């Protein structure tokens, strides 16, 4: 446990309320009502099977998985915060939990088919039958479950199995990895864009909390975007030209401000300029426009006069996050991995330059809403 996880008397954080995503509630209820009316009118009892729980499709499985991951983070934060005393760590935990709740809500919440709320007829085979009398009272059975929970470390309360800030970092790291992979696989473009943004947010939350608690759990995160080797499937020439010009302009902006800066800021700007110039070149090669009349790169670009290196870096990287979020939506499924990684990279860089973390990087409409 990190030094910031010392237990002190504190008011426990209220566990977040779980919102459910309505499924077939209305349709199932109407179906049951119509069936009852027909049976009464004809004087015949229809022996129809009860409605069954629908099987989730691939898109629903990806959505539900991301919701589960987000809510798991929020639950872990609720368990951990009563024992944390460091104000900065507490703030990071609360921020991660707040973002997780927003992620779950934006993704539609926990799925609920509505079938559990239907009044099934008496004698229905799916209705719950009274429990048979057993030799052991119910309290003994409950006690046995509690004993098992204590034995496997899942029981609530302090002890060797108590959650720590490291557990929160691990949950954020694993959520970011799974959600990013889901963004690549999703067949729904809008969901893919949202999942990629959530992955970027979870990635940055894991990094920030790990830095505050000196945790090595975030070391599993990939912090360098892979080099661009080919254009994602489904991306046209106009979109590729935008990527080439945007990355090249970002490199130019860093170069200009690096020349006007000193010490660490200059070093960081020079390094980031080289990365963006290289990506612009890679995108030009992928597009087949390098050195041709269609190459959109220019010698110089217009820069704001009143922005220092940090302010300009935040502006540049936040803009790139939006660009790569749009690329995720435009690219075909299973060809988005580079776009997702570049969105994460741009947003992590923006935050490193002082941008305030948000729940949905690269999605301006979420901030406006």
N, C-alpha and C positions, 0 to 999 in steps of 0.2 A: 504494500500500500504506500502511496506517495506521502510525503510529509504534509500534504494539504488535506489528507483524509482523516484528520484527528477528530474523534467524536466529541461533541459538546452538546449541551442542551439546546435544542433549537426546534422551532415549530416545523413539523414535517410538511414537505411540499405536497399539496393536494394532487392526487393522481388525476390526469386529464380525463375528461369525459369522452367516451368513445362514440363517435357519430357513426351511424350505419348507412350503408348505401342501399336504398330501396331496390329490390329486385322485382319479383313477380307478385308482390303483395296485392295490388289492386286486381290484376288479372286473375289471380287464384281465387280471391274472394268473390269476384263476379261469377267465375265459373261455378263455384260451389252454390251460389244463390240461384243461378239459372237451372242448374241440375235439380235442386230441391223443388223449384216451382214446377218443372216438367213432371217430376215424379208425383207430386201432389195432384196435378191436374189429370193425369192419366190413371191414377190409382195403381200405379206400378212402381215397385221399389227397384231402382236401377242399381245393379250390382257392378258398379264401376270401381276400379282401383283408386286409391287415394292419390293425390298429386305427389309427384316425386321431386326431390331437390334437383334443379338443373345442374348439369356438369359445366364447369367454367371452360371457356375456350382459351386459346393461347394468349390472346390479348388480356383477358380478364385475369389469367394466372400471373402475368407479368405485373399488372396493376396491383393486384392483391398482395403480391410478394413485396412490392415497394411500400405499400401501406403497412404491412406487418413489420417491416424493418424500421420504419419511422416510429411507429408506436412502441416498439421495443426500446428504442433510444429514449423516448419520453418516459417510459416506465423505469428504466435504469437510472435516469436522472432523479426521478422522484425518490428512489431508494438511496441514492448516494448523497444528495445535498444536505440532509440533516447532520452528517458527520464532517462537512467541509467548512473550514474557517477562513480560508484565504479569499478576500473579496473579489480579486480578479478571476480566480477559478470558479467561484460561485456565479459570477456574471457570465462566464463562458458556458457553464453548464445550463443556466437558465436560458441563454440564447439558443443553445443547441436543442433544448426541449421545445422552445417556442417555434423554432424553425421546423422541427419534426412534426408538431401538430399542424402547422400550415401545410406541410407536404402531404400529410394524410388527408386533410380536408380537400386540397386541390386535386388529389388523385381520386376522390370520391368516397373516402372513408371505408369502413368495414362493410363488406357485402352482406345483405340480409334479404333472403328470398321472400320472406313474409309467410312461409308455410307454417312456421311454428305458432303463428297467431290464429290459424284457422280453427274453428270448432268442428272437430271430426265427429261423425255420428257414433252413438253408443254401440259398442260391440265391434267398432272398426279395428281391424288387425293391427293398425299402426298406433292405436291409442295405448297409453301406458297402463299396463295391468298392475293391480295391487301386488305388492311384493309378498312372496310367500314367507310364512313365519320361519324363522331360523333359530337355531339354538343360541346364537350370539346376538345380543342386543345391538341396535344401530349405533349406540354410542361407542361400543367396543370397536366396531368397524371403522368409525371415524377416527378413533384413537390410533388404530393400526395405521391408517393413512398418514396421520400426523407423525407417528414414529418413523415411517418410511421417509417422510420429507426431511426429518431431522438427520436420518442416516445418510441420505444422498446429498445433503447440503442445500436443498431447495426450500427449506423452511424460512419464513420471514423472521426478521429480528437480527440482532447482532450475533457475531460468532465468526468462525473460520470461513463460512460461506457467504459472508456479507459482501455486497457489491462494492466496488471501488471505482475511482475515476479511471483506472486502467481498463476496467470493463466497459465503460462508456466509450473510451477511445476505440477499443476493439470493435464494439458494435457499430460505431460510425465508419470505421475503415471497411468492415465487411459489407455494410449497407451501401457505401459508395461504390465498391467493386461490383456488387450484384446489380445495383440500379444502373450503373453505366453499361454493363453487359445487356441488361434488359432494353436499354435505349437503342443499342445496336440491333437487337433482334425484333423489336416491335414492328408489326405490320401497319400500325396506325401512326401516321406521321406526327400528328399533334401530340399523341401520348409519348412518342419517342423524344420529341423536343422537351417536353415537360420532365421526363425521366432523366435526360441528360443534365438539365438544370439542377434537379434535385441531387444528382450524383456530385455535381460540382460544389454545391452547398455543403453536403455531407463531408466531402473531401477537405474543404477548408475548415470546417468545424473540428474535424479530427486533428488536423495540423495545429490549430490554435490551442486546443485543450492539451494536446501532447506537449507542446512547448511550455505551457504554464505549469504542468505537473511533472515535467522532466520524464515523460513516459517514452519508452522505446516502442510502444505498440503501434505508432503511426509509421514506423520504418517500412512496413509492408506496402505503403502507398507508393505508386509510381509517380515520381515528382517531375519527370522529364518526358515531354510528349515525344512519341516516336517520329522519325523523319518521314516527311511526305514522300511517297513513292509512286502513287498513281491516284488518279481522280476517282472519287467514289462513284459507284454506278448511279445513273439517273441525273448527274450534274451536267448542265449544258455549258456552252462556251461563254455565255454572258456571266454566269455565276463564277466560273473559273477566273475570268478576267477580273472580277471584283475581288476575289481572294488574292490574286497576284498583286494588284494595286494596293489593297489594304495592308497587306503584310510589308510591302516595300515602303509604303508611306510611314508605317510604324517604325521601321528601321531608320528612316531618314529623321523622324522626330527625335528619336533617342540620340542619334549622332549629333544633332544640332545642340540639344540640351547638355549632352556630355561635354561638348567643347566649352560650354558656359558654366560648368560645375567643377567641383573639386573633390578630392578624397574618395570616400566610399560611394557617394552618389555618382561621381564620375565613373568609377570602376563598374558599378552595377549597370549604369546606362550604356556603357560601351559593350558590355557582355550581352545585354538584352537587344541592343541594336544589331549585333551580329546574328543572333537567333532569328530575328524577324527578317533581316535581309536574306538569310539562307532559306527561310520558308517561302518568301516571295519567289526566289529562284526555283525552288522545288515545285511550287505550284505552276510556274511558267513552263517548266519542263513537262509536268504532267499534262498540261493543257496543250502542249505542242506549239506554244507561241514564243518561246525564248528566241530572241534575236530576229523575230519576224516583224512585219508591219503591224501585226495584231497585238504585239507586246504592249500592254497598257502602262508599263512603268515609265516614270518621268525622272528628269534630272533633279527637280526640286518640287516640294509641296508647300502649300500655305499652312503656317502654324499660328496658333494664337499668341499674341505678344505678352499677355499678362499671366501666363502659366509657367511656373518654375518646373524643374525636372520631375518632381514628385506629382504635381498636379497634372502635368501633361501625360505622365505615365499612367495615372489613374484613368484619365480620359481615353487614352489609346487602348488600354487593356480592356476596359469596360465595353468599348465599342467592338473590339474583337470578340468578346464573349457573346455579344448579340449576333455578330456575323456567323460565328460557329454554331450557335443555337439554331439559326436559320438553315445552316448547311445540314445539320442533323435531320431537320424536317424534310429537306429537299432530297437527301440521299436515299437510295434504296435500302431496305432491310439487309442486315449482315454486312453492309459496306460502310457503316458509320463509325467504326471504332476510332479512326483517326480524328474525325470531327468531334467526337465526344471528348477524347483526350486533349484536343486543342482548346475546347471550351473550358475544361478544367484548368488547363495550364494558364490561359488568359486570366481567368477569374482569380486563381491563386496569386498570380503576379499583381493584379490590381489591388488585392488585399495587402500584399506585402509592401506595396507603395503607399498604403494608408487608406485605401477605400474601405468604407464601413461594410461589414458582411451583411448580406441579405439572404432571404430564404430562396429566392428564385433568380440567380444570376443569369443574365442574358435574355430575360423575359421582361421587357419594360411594361407590358400590359399588366403583369401581376403586381408590380409596384404601384401602378396607377390605380389598380382596383383595390 
